[in-house]
Amino acid sequence: MKIVTRQEAKALKLKRYYTGEPCHRGHYDERTLASGECITCHRIRIQGMRRKRKEVMSFLTAGTTLGVMPKKEAA
């Protein structure tokens, strides 16, 4: 893969670029021009978001409401 800086990628109007250096998690992968995030980290983050959304949706469709405590009956 050809090493390209973020500035060069921006000038060439590329969506991705490769620095040849690892990201903060140690992945050697292309990075997105928009955020500078490596593609592997991006995939991991998106998978986590999908998993969390699925958990919330299953909780909501179970007939409960988020953050609402049931009312106590007066004695």
N, C-alpha and C positions, 0 to 999 in steps of 0.2 A: 504494500500500500504506500502511496506517495505521501510524504509528510507535508502538511499544509497548515499554516497558522490561521488563527481565527480571522485576522485582518485580511489575509489573502483570500480566504473563503468568502468573506463579505464582499470584497472587491470583485470576485468572480461570480457572485450571486449564487453560491452553492448552498445547499441546505445542510450538508454535513461536511466535516473535515476530520483529519486524523493528525494528531500531534506526535505520536510515537511514544508518549509518556502515559503512565497509568493514571486513572482517575483516583479520587480519594479512597475508593474501595478496592483499588488494585486491578481494575479491568483495563486491558489494552484493547480499546475499541474506538470506533468513530464517535464523534461528538456532534450534537445538534448545534447549529449556528444560533438558533433562537435562545437556548438556555445554557449551552456549554456542557450539558449533561451527557454522559456517555450513553450509548444505545442500550447496553446491558442494564445499567442503573435505571434507565427509563422504563424498560420492560418490567423490571422488578417492582418499581413504584406503581405502574399501571396495574399489575397483577394484584398487588396489595389493595389498591383502591377498589378493584372489581370484587375482591373477596369481602371487603368491608361493606360495600354496597349490598352484596348478596345477603350478608348477615342481617343488616338493618331491614332490608325488604322482607326477609323471612320473619323477623320479629314483628314487623308492622302488620303483616298479613295473618299473624297468629291470633289476631283479635285483641291485642293489647295496644296501649298508647305509650309513647316514649315520654318519660319524665313526669308522668301524672300519677300521683299516689291515690289509692282508693280512699273515699271519704269514710271517716270513722262514724259509727252510729252513736247517737246520744243515749246514755243509760238512764 
